[in-house]
């Protein structure tokens, strides 16, 4: 169907040549590579990168598939490929962390205690991830161009290139970019295959589907996506073209259902074979099944599973239906206690998450350009089709002009967005905006519909679109290199991000190098004491950050030291400031206050005996040494919780590093008010589930 344009309309718009389109697309992808890689060199180890790279290298070295099966092995092995050439040192098979299957500790040993250069390890893995990012951007361009033409394809690619989300994860060793790439590719190929079966689309669909199954177990969302696409195709009544050999057309639904059933079976068989191939066609996950000391990673929390499910998993193990490592990942995913994960959103805490978490995270972390272009593009698409129909009726024999395809072509991308987002909303894992990252490429594709505003010669639309597109690079460059910390102006920008979301939505432990640079500039010679509460798996010692360590995540990885809180520089990760993953989870309340005051009095009583050895010995003898050690741990952690509660209410940060590590200069009066004055916030009781955080903390 074509758009009829009268001869009196404005002069025709010059077409972009294939060479111009190709050069522009290549330039945007090259710019994306530069922006994401150079930004990554300013950042340290993110929370998961150490274990991801260590597991991947471990698989290549030892064919060891015990660790993190639920998160897929594809990206781990892909990122670790350069290490097969550089050959860094790796903990030996006698290491307790390796034998016990502890990936995070193993990653820490690999990066910081094996004689390797962490920067070199990260750069090698991040370059490989950037290649996946380029492939995703190219796929976005091709999908958009197929529906909306060259201009629409370039608009979509521009959105991808300057997206803070795509830049943040483009050079980050995590599963998000691999899932985004393979899920989009699989959805696109399946949709094309439902309309025309060719060797090319069949091969592409099989490859993307196989890689998707190895990317992450949650990528099984492709199953409901496929079901929706299949239903839409059959209800549409459109014919199916068969181009495997002789060209044929199948118009009846019965014939199409039979063909689709065969395709589904073929994909299932290919996916099953891909999983076995990914695990080297070996059932055993352990590199040495005869050694009982080589264990799977321990599952810290397990939920009681349905008996029929347990029976099915037991049967799968017994019959070797799938590799042991893959089945263990399925068990981990189904029995992990994610329903009890702590979450923070906009000044509120909960255990188990909110249904509104991801809608809220999209609202505060999505650039306003994207919804603006989506509204304009979809509205312009409808307007162009309406105009075409009007002109066709007015001038039925007029000259043919630009075609405007129906909305039917956008169905696979709309389906991907709705199904994936719906599944995410129903989950209780509210630890980061990154978990809905795979819907963004599809959104960028749909925004390419603004290309029709050029086709239909809408001068007003072109002006607004150009203005919005100019906004994109400024948005990306303004946040460089802190892409993860992007929050839009409606939410107050990145400086206010810690008030909205934390964890991997803002603070993923990557800013210790930035903190070191800040301290060199603002605290030369370490003249002022530094107190650091760090959330992450990087090493302050490696970055030569001289500090007292406040309670943080993975707190037990260091030697504990006793010290008072004195005036100085306090650098606190945003996640810890908001009391997520701490002993004092959530708002400060009367239960926490009672525990804090009790332990403080005990510690002060012990301190007062320092000048009298006999009195001190008598006090120490009255209780066991373990009592005093435990009492100090309680005091230290609840003291830190009270400090954070005071900081949340009494003083905004004096500065920040990457918007994720917040910095205060506190004096005696500040510390007295925070630790000895009236509590800045005091709830009557813990929130629902909050008592879990204080379990075991009672003196």
C-alpha positions as CSV (number, residue, x, y, z in Angstrom):
1,X,0.0,0.0,0.0
2,X,1.3,3.4,-0.9
3,X,0.9,7.0,0.2
4,X,-0.6,9.2,-2.6
5,X,0.9,12.7,-2.7
6,X,-0.6,15.4,-4.9
7,X,1.6,17.2,-7.4
8,X,1.3,20.5,-5.6
9,X,3.1,19.3,-2.4
10,X,6.6,20.4,-1.3
11,X,9.7,19.3,-3.2
12,X,10.7,15.7,-2.6
13,X,13.1,15.1,0.2
14,X,16.5,13.9,-0.8
15,X,17.1,10.2,-0.2
16,X,20.1,9.1,1.8
17,X,22.4,7.0,-0.2
18,X,23.4,3.5,1.0
19,X,26.9,4.7,1.5
20,X,25.8,7.6,3.6
21,X,23.7,5.4,5.8
22,X,26.5,2.9,6.2
23,X,29.1,5.5,7.1
24,X,26.7,7.2,9.6
25,X,25.8,3.8,11.2
26,X,29.5,2.8,11.4
27,X,30.4,6.2,12.9
28,X,27.7,5.9,15.6
29,X,28.8,2.4,16.5
30,X,32.5,3.5,16.7
31,X,31.5,6.4,18.9
32,X,29.6,4.0,21.1
33,X,32.7,1.8,21.5
34,X,34.8,4.8,22.4
35,X,32.3,6.2,24.9
36,X,31.7,2.9,26.7
37,X,35.3,1.7,26.8
38,X,37.0,4.9,27.8
39,X,34.4,5.4,30.6
40,X,35.1,1.9,31.9
41,X,38.8,2.6,32.3
42,X,37.8,5.3,34.9
43,X,35.8,2.7,36.9
44,X,36.9,-0.1,39.2
45,X,35.6,-3.6,39.7
46,X,31.8,-3.8,39.7
47,X,30.0,-6.1,42.2
48,X,29.8,-9.1,39.8
49,X,32.7,-8.7,37.5
50,X,35.3,-10.4,39.6
51,X,33.2,-13.6,40.0
52,X,32.0,-13.5,36.4
53,X,35.5,-13.4,34.9
54,X,36.9,-15.8,37.4
55,X,34.2,-18.4,36.7
56,X,34.7,-18.0,32.9
57,X,38.4,-18.5,33.2
58,X,37.9,-21.4,35.6
59,X,35.6,-23.1,33.0
60,X,38.2,-22.8,30.2
61,X,41.1,-24.0,32.5
62,X,39.4,-26.8,34.3
63,X,36.0,-27.6,32.6
64,X,34.4,-26.7,36.0
65,X,30.7,-26.0,35.7
66,X,29.7,-25.9,39.4
67,X,29.4,-22.2,40.0
68,X,26.6,-19.8,39.1
69,X,24.7,-22.0,36.7
70,X,21.5,-19.9,37.1
71,X,23.3,-16.8,35.6
72,X,24.4,-18.7,32.5
73,X,28.0,-19.4,31.3
74,X,27.9,-17.7,27.9
75,X,29.0,-14.3,28.9
76,X,31.6,-15.6,31.4
77,X,33.3,-17.7,28.8
78,X,33.1,-15.0,26.2
79,X,34.6,-12.4,28.4
80,X,37.4,-14.7,29.6
81,X,38.5,-15.7,26.0
82,X,41.4,-13.2,26.0
83,X,42.7,-14.7,29.2
84,X,43.6,-17.9,27.3
85,X,46.2,-15.8,25.6
86,X,47.4,-13.6,28.4
87,X,47.4,-16.6,30.9
88,X,47.0,-14.7,34.3
89,X,47.7,-16.6,37.5
90,X,44.7,-18.4,39.0
91,X,44.1,-19.9,42.5
92,X,45.1,-23.6,42.5
93,X,42.9,-26.6,42.9
94,X,44.0,-26.8,46.6
95,X,42.4,-23.4,47.3
96,X,39.5,-23.8,49.8
97,X,37.5,-21.1,47.9
98,X,37.8,-23.1,44.7
99,X,37.0,-26.4,46.3
100,X,34.0,-25.0,48.1
101,X,32.7,-23.3,45.0
102,X,32.7,-19.7,46.4
103,X,32.7,-17.5,43.3
104,X,32.9,-14.1,44.9
105,X,35.8,-15.0,47.2
106,X,37.5,-16.8,44.3
107,X,37.1,-13.7,42.1
108,X,38.6,-11.5,44.9
109,X,41.6,-13.9,45.2
110,X,42.0,-14.0,41.4
111,X,42.0,-10.2,41.0
112,X,43.9,-9.1,44.1
113,X,45.8,-11.9,45.7
114,X,47.3,-13.9,42.8
115,X,49.8,-11.4,41.5
116,X,47.7,-10.2,38.5
117,X,47.0,-6.6,37.4
118,X,43.3,-6.1,38.0
119,X,43.1,-3.3,35.4
120,X,44.5,-5.6,32.7
121,X,42.1,-8.4,33.6
122,X,39.1,-6.0,33.5
123,X,40.2,-4.3,30.2
124,X,40.4,-7.7,28.4
125,X,37.0,-8.8,29.6
126,X,35.4,-5.4,29.0
127,X,36.6,-5.2,25.4
128,X,34.8,-8.5,24.7
129,X,31.6,-7.1,26.3
130,X,31.9,-4.0,24.2
131,X,31.8,-6.2,21.1
132,X,28.5,-7.6,22.3
133,X,27.3,-4.0,22.7
134,X,28.2,-3.2,19.1
135,X,26.4,-6.3,17.9
136,X,23.3,-5.2,19.9
137,X,23.4,-1.7,18.4
138,X,23.8,-3.1,14.9
139,X,20.8,-5.4,15.4
140,X,18.7,-2.4,16.7
141,X,19.6,-0.5,13.5
142,X,18.7,-3.4,11.2
143,X,15.4,-4.1,12.9
144,X,14.4,-0.5,12.9
145,X,15.5,0.1,9.3
146,X,13.4,-2.9,8.1
147,X,10.2,-1.2,9.3
148,X,10.9,2.5,9.3
149,X,13.6,3.0,6.6
150,X,17.1,4.4,6.8
151,X,16.2,7.5,8.8
152,X,14.2,5.5,11.4
153,X,17.1,3.0,11.6
154,X,19.6,5.8,12.3
155,X,17.3,7.4,14.9
156,X,17.1,4.1,16.7
157,X,20.8,3.6,16.5
158,X,21.4,7.1,17.8
159,X,19.2,6.4,20.8
160,X,21.2,3.2,21.5
161,X,24.6,4.9,21.0
162,X,23.9,7.7,23.5
163,X,21.8,5.6,26.0
164,X,23.3,5.8,29.5
165,X,22.0,2.3,30.1
166,X,23.6,0.8,27.0
167,X,26.8,2.7,27.7
168,X,26.9,1.6,31.4
169,X,26.6,-2.1,30.5
170,X,28.3,-2.0,27.1
171,X,31.7,-2.6,28.8
172,X,30.6,-4.3,32.0
173,X,31.2,-8.0,32.5
174,X,27.6,-9.0,33.2
175,X,24.8,-11.0,31.6
176,X,22.6,-8.0,30.7
177,X,24.0,-7.2,27.3
178,X,24.2,-10.8,26.2
179,X,20.6,-11.4,27.2
180,X,19.6,-8.1,25.4
181,X,21.3,-9.2,22.2
182,X,20.1,-12.8,22.1
183,X,16.6,-12.1,23.2
184,X,16.1,-9.3,20.6
185,X,17.7,-11.4,17.9
186,X,15.7,-14.5,18.7
187,X,12.4,-12.5,18.8
188,X,13.1,-10.9,15.5
189,X,14.1,-14.1,13.7
190,X,11.1,-16.1,15.1
191,X,8.7,-13.4,13.9
192,X,10.2,-13.5,10.4
193,X,10.2,-17.3,10.4
194,X,6.5,-17.3,11.2
195,X,5.9,-15.5,7.9
196,X,8.6,-16.7,5.6
197,X,10.7,-19.8,6.1
198,X,14.1,-19.5,4.5
199,X,17.4,-21.1,5.3
200,X,18.8,-17.8,6.5
201,X,16.0,-17.0,8.9
202,X,15.9,-20.6,10.1
203,X,19.7,-20.6,10.8
204,X,19.5,-17.2,12.5
205,X,16.6,-18.3,14.7
206,X,18.3,-21.5,15.8
207,X,21.6,-19.7,16.6
208,X,20.0,-16.9,18.6
209,X,17.8,-19.3,20.5
210,X,20.7,-21.6,21.4
211,X,22.8,-18.7,22.6
212,X,19.9,-17.3,24.5
213,X,19.5,-20.5,26.5
214,X,23.2,-20.3,27.5
215,X,23.0,-16.6,28.4
216,X,20.8,-16.8,31.5
217,X,18.0,-19.0,32.7
218,X,15.6,-16.1,33.0
219,X,15.9,-15.8,29.2
220,X,13.3,-18.5,29.0
221,X,10.9,-15.5,28.7
222,X,11.3,-16.2,25.0
223,X,8.7,-19.0,25.5
224,X,5.7,-16.7,26.3
225,X,7.0,-14.2,23.7
226,X,6.9,-16.9,21.1
227,X,3.4,-18.1,22.2
228,X,2.1,-14.6,21.8
229,X,3.7,-14.1,18.4
230,X,2.4,-17.5,17.2
231,X,-1.2,-16.6,18.3
232,X,-1.0,-13.2,16.6
233,X,0.2,-14.8,13.4
234,X,-2.5,-17.4,13.3
235,X,-5.2,-14.9,14.1
236,X,-4.1,-12.5,11.4
237,X,-4.8,-15.1,8.7
238,X,-1.7,-14.1,6.7
239,X,-0.2,-16.7,4.4
240,X,3.1,-18.5,5.1
241,X,5.8,-18.5,2.5
242,X,8.0,-21.6,2.2
243,X,11.4,-21.1,0.6
244,X,13.3,-24.2,1.6
245,X,13.7,-25.6,-1.9
246,X,10.7,-25.0,-4.1
247,X,8.7,-21.8,-3.3
248,X,5.3,-22.6,-1.8
249,X,2.5,-20.6,-0.1
250,X,0.5,-22.1,2.8
251,X,-2.7,-20.2,3.5
252,X,-4.7,-22.5,5.7
253,X,-4.2,-22.3,9.5
254,X,-4.1,-26.1,9.8
255,X,-1.1,-26.4,7.5
256,X,0.6,-23.5,9.2
257,X,0.0,-25.1,12.6
258,X,1.6,-28.3,11.5
259,X,4.6,-26.5,10.1
260,X,5.0,-24.4,13.3
261,X,4.8,-27.5,15.4
262,X,7.7,-28.9,13.5
263,X,9.7,-25.7,13.9
264,X,9.0,-25.7,17.6
265,X,10.2,-29.3,17.9
266,X,13.3,-28.5,15.8
267,X,14.1,-25.5,18.0
268,X,13.6,-27.5,21.2
269,X,16.0,-30.2,19.9
270,X,18.5,-27.6,18.8
271,X,18.3,-25.8,22.1
272,X,18.8,-29.0,24.0
273,X,21.8,-29.8,21.9
274,X,23.2,-26.3,22.4
275,X,23.0,-26.7,26.2
276,X,24.9,-29.9,26.0
277,X,27.4,-28.4,23.6
278,X,27.9,-25.5,26.0
279,X,28.8,-28.0,28.8
280,X,31.2,-30.0,26.6
281,X,28.6,-32.9,26.2
282,X,29.5,-33.9,29.8
283,X,26.9,-34.5,32.5
284,X,29.2,-34.0,35.6
285,X,29.7,-30.4,36.7
286,X,32.8,-31.1,38.8
287,X,36.1,-31.4,37.0
288,X,36.8,-34.4,39.1
289,X,33.6,-36.2,40.1
290,X,35.6,-38.8,42.1
291,X,36.8,-36.1,44.5
292,X,34.1,-35.6,47.1
293,X,35.9,-32.5,48.4
294,X,35.0,-30.5,45.3
295,X,31.6,-29.0,46.2
296,X,28.9,-27.0,44.5
297,X,28.4,-23.4,45.6
298,X,26.3,-23.4,48.8
299,X,22.8,-22.0,48.5
300,X,22.4,-19.7,51.5
301,X,18.6,-19.6,51.5
302,X,16.3,-22.3,50.2
303,X,12.6,-22.3,49.9
304,X,10.5,-25.5,50.1
305,X,9.8,-26.5,46.5
306,X,6.8,-28.3,45.2
307,X,7.2,-32.1,45.6
308,X,6.3,-32.7,42.0
309,X,9.0,-30.2,41.0
310,X,11.5,-31.9,43.2
311,X,10.6,-35.3,41.8
312,X,11.0,-34.0,38.3
313,X,14.5,-32.5,39.0
314,X,15.5,-35.7,40.7
315,X,14.4,-37.7,37.6
316,X,16.3,-35.2,35.4
317,X,19.4,-35.8,37.3
318,X,18.9,-39.6,37.3
319,X,18.3,-39.7,33.6
320,X,20.9,-37.1,32.7
321,X,18.4,-35.1,30.8
322,X,20.6,-32.0,31.0
323,X,24.1,-31.3,32.3
324,X,24.4,-31.4,36.0
325,X,25.7,-27.8,36.1
326,X,22.6,-26.6,34.2
327,X,20.2,-28.5,36.4
328,X,21.9,-27.1,39.5
329,X,21.3,-23.6,38.1
330,X,17.6,-24.5,37.6
331,X,17.4,-25.7,41.2
332,X,19.2,-22.5,42.4
333,X,16.8,-20.3,40.5
334,X,13.7,-22.1,41.7
335,X,14.7,-22.4,45.4
336,X,16.6,-19.1,45.9
337,X,14.9,-17.0,48.6
338,X,14.6,-14.0,46.4
339,X,11.1,-13.3,47.8
340,X,12.9,-12.2,50.9
341,X,15.4,-9.8,49.3
342,X,15.7,-6.4,50.8
343,X,14.7,-3.5,48.6
344,X,14.8,0.3,48.7
345,X,12.8,2.8,46.6
346,X,12.2,6.5,47.0
347,X,12.7,6.6,50.8
348,X,10.9,3.4,51.5
349,X,12.1,-0.1,52.4
350,X,10.5,-3.5,52.1
351,X,11.4,-7.2,52.1
352,X,10.2,-8.9,49.0
353,X,9.9,-5.9,46.6
354,X,7.1,-3.8,45.0
355,X,5.1,-4.3,41.9
356,X,5.8,-0.7,41.1
357,X,9.6,-1.0,41.4
358,X,10.3,-1.3,37.7
359,X,7.7,1.2,36.5
360,X,9.3,3.7,39.0
361,X,12.8,2.9,38.0
362,X,11.9,3.5,34.4
363,X,10.3,6.8,35.3
364,X,13.4,8.1,37.1
365,X,16.1,6.5,35.0
366,X,14.9,6.9,31.4
367,X,15.9,9.9,29.4
368,X,12.9,12.1,28.6
369,X,14.0,12.0,24.9
370,X,12.9,8.4,24.6
371,X,9.2,8.7,25.6
372,X,9.0,11.9,23.7
373,X,10.3,10.2,20.5
374,X,8.1,7.2,21.1
375,X,4.9,9.4,21.4
376,X,5.9,11.4,18.4
377,X,6.9,8.4,16.4
378,X,3.8,6.3,17.1
379,X,1.6,9.4,16.6
380,X,3.4,10.3,13.4
381,X,3.0,6.8,12.2
382,X,-0.7,6.9,12.7
383,X,-0.9,10.4,11.2
384,X,1.0,9.3,8.1
385,X,-1.2,6.3,7.5
386,X,-4.3,8.4,8.0
387,X,-3.0,11.0,5.6
388,X,-2.2,8.3,3.0
389,X,-5.7,6.9,3.2
390,X,-7.2,10.4,2.9
391,X,-5.2,11.2,-0.2
392,X,-5.8,7.8,-1.7
393,X,-9.5,8.4,-1.5
394,X,-9.2,12.0,-2.8
395,X,-6.9,11.1,-5.7
396,X,-7.5,7.5,-6.5
397,X,-5.5,7.6,-9.7
398,X,-2.7,9.9,-8.5
399,X,1.0,9.0,-8.5
400,X,2.3,6.6,-6.0
401,X,4.7,7.8,-3.4
402,X,6.3,6.6,-0.1
403,X,4.7,3.6,1.5
404,X,3.7,3.6,5.2
405,X,3.6,0.0,6.6
406,X,1.0,-1.1,9.0
407,X,1.5,-1.5,12.7
408,X,1.7,-5.2,12.2
409,X,5.4,-5.0,11.7
410,X,6.0,-3.7,15.2
411,X,4.2,-6.6,16.9
412,X,7.4,-8.6,17.8
413,X,9.0,-5.6,19.6
414,X,5.8,-4.6,21.4
415,X,5.4,-8.2,22.5
416,X,8.9,-8.4,23.8
417,X,8.5,-5.2,25.8
418,X,5.1,-6.2,27.3
419,X,5.9,-9.8,28.1
420,X,9.4,-9.1,29.5
421,X,8.2,-6.1,31.6
422,X,5.2,-8.0,32.8
423,X,7.4,-10.9,34.0
424,X,9.8,-8.5,35.7
425,X,7.0,-6.7,37.5
426,X,5.7,-10.0,38.9
427,X,9.1,-10.9,40.3
428,X,10.3,-9.8,43.7
429,X,13.9,-9.3,42.8
430,X,14.0,-5.5,43.1
431,X,17.8,-5.0,43.3
432,X,18.4,-3.1,40.1
433,X,17.0,-1.3,37.1
434,X,19.4,-3.5,35.0
435,X,16.9,-6.4,35.2
436,X,14.7,-4.7,32.6
437,X,17.6,-3.6,30.4
438,X,16.5,-6.1,27.6
439,X,13.4,-4.1,26.8
440,X,15.3,-0.9,25.9
441,X,16.6,-2.0,22.5
442,X,13.0,-2.8,21.5
443,X,11.9,0.7,22.7
444,X,14.7,2.3,20.6
445,X,13.4,0.4,17.6
446,X,9.9,1.6,18.0
447,X,11.1,5.2,18.5
448,X,12.5,4.9,14.9
449,X,8.9,5.5,13.8
450,X,9.7,9.2,13.8
451,X,11.3,8.6,10.5
452,X,7.8,8.8,9.0
453,X,7.7,12.4,9.9
454,X,10.3,12.9,7.2
455,X,8.4,10.7,4.8
456,X,5.2,12.7,5.3
457,X,7.0,16.0,5.1
458,X,5.9,17.2,8.5
459,X,8.2,20.2,9.0
460,X,7.1,20.8,12.6
461,X,7.8,17.2,13.4
462,X,11.2,17.3,11.9
463,X,12.2,20.3,13.9
464,X,11.1,18.8,17.2
465,X,12.8,15.5,16.4
466,X,16.0,17.2,15.5
467,X,15.9,19.2,18.8
468,X,15.4,16.0,20.8
469,X,18.1,14.1,18.9
470,X,20.6,17.0,19.7
471,X,19.7,16.5,23.3
472,X,20.9,12.8,23.3
473,X,24.7,13.4,23.0
474,X,24.6,16.2,25.6
475,X,22.7,13.9,28.0
476,X,25.4,11.2,27.6
477,X,28.4,13.5,27.8
478,X,27.0,15.3,30.8
479,X,27.0,12.0,32.8
480,X,30.3,10.6,31.4
481,X,31.8,8.4,32.8
482,X,29.2,7.7,35.4
483,X,26.5,6.2,33.1
484,X,25.1,3.8,35.7
485,X,24.2,6.8,37.9
486,X,22.0,8.4,35.3
487,X,18.7,9.8,36.7
488,X,16.7,12.1,34.5
489,X,16.1,15.8,35.3
490,X,12.5,15.1,36.5
491,X,14.0,13.0,39.3
492,X,16.5,15.7,40.2
493,X,19.4,14.3,38.2
494,X,22.2,11.9,39.3
495,X,23.0,14.0,42.4
496,X,19.6,13.0,43.8
497,X,19.8,9.4,42.6
498,X,20.6,8.0,46.1
499,X,17.2,9.2,47.3
500,X,15.4,7.2,44.7
501,X,17.3,3.9,44.1
502,X,20.5,2.2,45.2
503,X,22.2,-1.1,44.6
504,X,23.0,-1.7,40.9
505,X,20.6,1.1,39.9
506,X,23.3,3.5,41.1
507,X,25.9,2.0,43.3
508,X,27.6,-1.2,42.1
509,X,30.9,-0.8,43.9
510,X,32.9,0.7,40.9
511,X,34.1,4.0,42.3
512,X,37.1,3.2,44.5
513,X,39.5,4.5,41.9
514,X,37.5,7.7,41.8
515,X,37.6,7.9,45.6
516,X,41.3,7.6,45.5
517,X,41.6,10.4,43.0
518,X,39.3,12.5,45.2
519,X,41.4,11.9,48.3
520,X,44.6,12.7,46.6
521,X,43.1,16.1,45.6
522,X,41.1,16.9,48.7
523,X,43.1,15.1,51.4
524,X,46.8,15.3,50.4
525,X,49.1,13.4,52.7
526,X,46.1,11.7,54.4
527,X,46.1,14.6,56.9
528,X,42.4,14.0,57.9
529,X,41.2,10.6,59.1
530,X,39.0,8.8,56.5
531,X,36.2,6.4,57.4
532,X,34.9,4.3,54.6
533,X,31.8,2.2,54.4
534,X,32.0,0.4,51.0
535,X,29.5,-1.7,49.1
536,X,31.2,-3.9,46.6
537,X,33.9,-6.4,45.8
538,X,36.7,-4.1,44.8
539,X,39.7,-3.7,47.2
540,X,40.4,-0.4,49.0
541,X,43.8,-1.8,50.0
542,X,44.7,-2.3,46.3
543,X,43.8,1.3,45.5
544,X,45.9,2.4,48.5
545,X,43.0,4.1,50.3
546,X,44.1,4.7,53.8
547,X,41.0,4.5,55.9
548,X,39.2,3.0,58.8
549,X,36.7,0.5,57.5
550,X,33.1,1.0,58.7
551,X,30.7,-1.9,58.4
552,X,30.0,-2.7,54.7
553,X,29.0,-5.5,52.5
554,X,31.2,-8.6,52.6
555,X,32.2,-7.1,56.0
556,X,33.9,-10.3,57.2
557,X,36.5,-10.2,54.4
558,X,38.8,-8.0,56.5
559,X,40.4,-8.0,59.9
560,X,38.2,-6.3,62.5
561,X,39.7,-3.4,64.3
562,X,38.4,-1.4,67.3
563,X,38.3,2.3,66.9
564,X,36.2,5.3,68.0
565,X,34.5,7.5,65.4
566,X,36.4,10.8,65.3
567,X,36.1,14.0,63.3
568,X,37.1,13.3,59.7
569,X,36.0,12.4,56.2
570,X,33.2,9.9,56.0
571,X,32.8,8.2,52.6
572,X,29.7,6.0,52.5
573,X,28.3,4.0,49.6
574,X,24.8,5.0,48.8
575,X,23.4,1.5,49.3
576,X,24.8,1.4,52.8
577,X,23.7,4.9,53.6
578,X,20.1,3.8,52.9
579,X,20.6,0.8,55.2
580,X,20.1,-1.9,52.6
581,X,22.0,-5.2,53.3
582,X,23.1,-4.0,56.7
583,X,22.2,-5.3,60.2
584,X,20.0,-2.2,60.7
585,X,18.0,-2.7,57.5
586,X,15.3,0.0,56.9
587,X,14.5,3.0,58.9
588,X,15.8,3.5,62.4
589,X,13.3,2.3,65.0
590,X,12.8,1.7,68.7
591,X,14.1,-1.9,68.5
592,X,17.4,-0.7,66.9
593,X,17.7,2.1,69.4
594,X,17.3,-0.2,72.4
595,X,19.9,-2.6,71.0
596,X,22.3,0.3,70.3
597,X,22.0,1.9,73.7
598,X,22.4,-1.4,75.5
599,X,25.6,-2.3,73.6
600,X,27.0,1.2,73.8
601,X,26.7,1.1,77.6
602,X,28.5,-2.2,77.8
603,X,31.3,-1.0,75.6
604,X,31.7,2.2,77.5
605,X,31.7,0.3,80.7
606,X,34.5,-1.8,79.4
607,X,36.4,1.2,78.1
608,X,36.2,2.9,81.6
609,X,38.2,0.0,83.1
610,X,41.2,0.5,80.8
611,X,43.1,2.4,83.6
612,X,42.4,-0.3,86.2
613,X,43.7,-3.7,85.2
614,X,42.1,-5.5,88.1
615,X,38.7,-4.1,87.5
616,X,39.1,-4.8,83.8
617,X,40.1,-8.4,84.4
618,X,37.2,-8.9,86.7
619,X,34.8,-7.5,84.1
620,X,36.3,-9.6,81.4
621,X,36.2,-12.7,83.6
622,X,32.5,-12.2,84.4
623,X,31.6,-12.9,80.7
624,X,33.2,-15.1,78.1
625,X,35.6,-13.6,75.5
626,X,33.0,-14.4,72.8
627,X,30.4,-12.3,74.6
628,X,32.6,-9.2,74.4
629,X,33.6,-9.8,70.8
630,X,30.0,-10.2,69.8
631,X,29.0,-7.2,71.8
632,X,31.5,-5.1,70.0
633,X,30.3,-6.3,66.6
634,X,26.7,-5.4,67.6
635,X,27.8,-2.0,68.8
636,X,29.8,-1.2,65.7
637,X,27.1,-2.1,63.3
638,X,24.2,-0.4,65.2
639,X,26.4,2.6,65.7
640,X,26.9,2.8,61.9
641,X,23.2,2.4,61.4
642,X,22.4,5.3,63.7
643,X,25.0,7.4,61.9
644,X,23.4,6.7,58.6
645,X,19.9,7.5,59.9
646,X,21.2,10.8,61.1
647,X,22.9,11.6,57.8
648,X,19.8,10.8,55.8
649,X,17.9,13.5,57.7
650,X,20.3,16.0,59.1
651,X,22.8,16.8,56.3
652,X,23.0,16.3,52.6
653,X,26.4,15.1,51.3
654,X,29.3,17.6,51.1
655,X,30.5,15.9,47.9
656,X,30.3,12.6,46.1
657,X,32.4,10.3,43.9
658,X,30.5,9.1,40.9
659,X,27.3,9.9,42.6
660,X,27.6,6.5,44.3
661,X,30.0,7.2,47.2
662,X,28.7,10.1,49.3
663,X,31.1,12.2,51.3
664,X,30.7,14.2,54.5
665,X,33.2,16.1,56.6
666,X,32.0,15.5,60.1
667,X,33.1,17.3,63.3
668,X,32.6,16.6,67.0
669,X,29.3,18.3,67.1
670,X,28.0,16.3,64.2
671,X,29.1,13.0,65.7
672,X,27.7,13.9,69.1
673,X,24.4,14.7,67.5
674,X,24.4,11.5,65.4
675,X,25.5,9.0,68.1
676,X,24.4,10.5,71.4
677,X,21.6,13.0,70.5
678,X,17.9,12.2,69.9
679,X,17.5,9.8,66.9
680,X,16.9,11.7,63.6
681,X,14.3,9.1,62.7
682,X,12.5,6.7,65.1
683,X,9.9,4.4,63.9
684,X,7.8,2.6,66.5
685,X,8.6,-0.9,65.2
686,X,10.4,-2.6,62.4
687,X,8.7,-2.8,59.0
688,X,7.3,-6.1,57.8
689,X,10.2,-8.4,57.5
690,X,12.7,-6.0,59.0
691,X,13.1,-8.1,62.0
692,X,15.0,-10.5,59.8
693,X,17.8,-8.0,59.5
694,X,18.3,-7.8,63.2
695,X,18.0,-11.5,63.9
696,X,20.9,-12.6,66.0
697,X,21.9,-9.0,66.9
698,X,20.4,-9.0,70.4
699,X,23.0,-8.9,73.1
